[in-house]
Every structure is written in C-alpha cells, then in structure tokens.
Amino acid sequence: MVTAETAVLLPVLLVVLAAAVGVLACVAAQLSCVDAARAAARVAARGDGAAEVRRAGERLAPAHAAVSVRRDDGTVEVVVSARVRPFGRGLRLPAVAVRGRAVAAVEPGSP
C-alpha cells in the first residue's frame, strides 16, 4: 500500500518542486532587473550619456534585456524589462515578462 501511495505522490511532488524552482528563477530575474534599473538611473542622474546608461543597465540585467531611459524635468526614469524562461526552450513553457523601474533626481550641474 505504501508503494502505491508513493507512486502516486512522487510525480505530484516533482511538479510542485519544478513550479517552486521556476518561481524562484523568475523572482531572481525580476530582482536583477530592479538592480540594473537602479544602477542605470544613478549613472543617468550623474549626467552620463545614453550609451553609458544602457551599458550600466545591461551589465546587471538578465540576458537579452531591454533598457529604456526617459528624462523629464529634473528626473530620469530607467526601465529594464526581460522575458524569462526558467526551464529554457526545451519544455516549451511560456516566457514570463519581468521588469524593474527606477527614478532618480538629476544631480545639479549635470548636463
């Protein structure tokens, strides 16, 4: 009887474990996007050019992430977005969109 219960329960436990690993991978990618946006916003607030801002964001972002920069009156907003596949393309599961956003005040005297 124990063998039959284990045979039924084991696949359920594997699915739950895989779901937990997938969620953790997505959370880690989202935190990387937030960190990348924060770093890029600091670079933009200093007055550095768009290429340096994008480079700072892409350095910390997940692979193939998009970095967008928008400047307003006295502030700069950086959004880093990416599509994450926790288990790669092999399982054909849908990608999860993650993004991070940061706003910083432009430092006085910067261009």
N, C-alpha and C positions, 0 to 999 in steps of 0.2 A: 504494500500500500504506500509506503514511503517513497519507493522508487517511482510510482505513477505520479504522485504529487510533485516530486522533484522534476520529473519530465515535463509536467505542465507549467510549473513555476519558473523554471530556468529561462525559457525564451522571454517571458514577461520581464524578468529581472534584467536580461540583456537589453531589451528595448528601453527600459527605464534608465539604465546606465548610459546607453547611447544618447538618449534625449538630454540627460544631465551634462554629458560631455559637450554636446552641441550647444546647449545654452551657455555654458561657461566659455566656449570659444567665441560666441557672439558677444558676450559681455566684455571679454578681453579686447576684442576688436573695437568695440564702442569706446572703451576707456582709452585705447590708443588714439582714436580719432579726437577725443577730447584733449588729450595731452598734446597732440600735433597742432590742434587749433589754438591752444593756449600759447605754445611756443611761437607759432607763426604770428599771432596777434602781438606778442611782445616785440618781435622783430619789426613788424609793421608800425608799431607805436613809436619806435625809435626813428622812423623815417626812412628805413631802407627801401630799396626798390622792389618791384613786384617779383622779380626773379629770385631774389634772396628770400622773400616771404614764402614763395611757393617751395623753394628748396628746403627751408626750415620745416614746413609742414609735411612735405613728402618724406623727410628723413625719419620722422616718428610715426607716420601713418601706416596702416596696413598696405599691402601690395595693391597697386592699381587704384589708389585712392585719388579722388578729385579734390583740389584745394581751390576755393574761391575767396576772393578778397573784395570787400566793398568799403569804401571810405565815405564818411559823412562829415558833417561839421564837427570837428574835434574828436571824432571816434573812428575806429576801424573795426570792422567785423570780419572774422575769418570762419568759414565753414568747411569742414573736412568730411567728405562722405565716401563710403565704400560699400561694395557688395561682398558679403562674406559667404563662403561655402564651407561650413565646419568640417565636412567629410570629403571635400574635394568634388570633382565632377563624376567620380565613379558611381556614386549611388543615385545620381540624377535627382537629388533633392533640390528644392528651390533655394535660391540665394536669399540671404537676409540683408536688408539695407540698414546700415548703421551710419550715424553721423555725430559729429561733435561741433560745437559752436562756441566761439569766444569773442568777446567785445573788449576793447581796450581804449583808453583815452590816449590821444596823440600827445606825445611829450612836447612841452613848449620849446620852440626854437627848431623843431624838426621840419623838414621840407614838406 
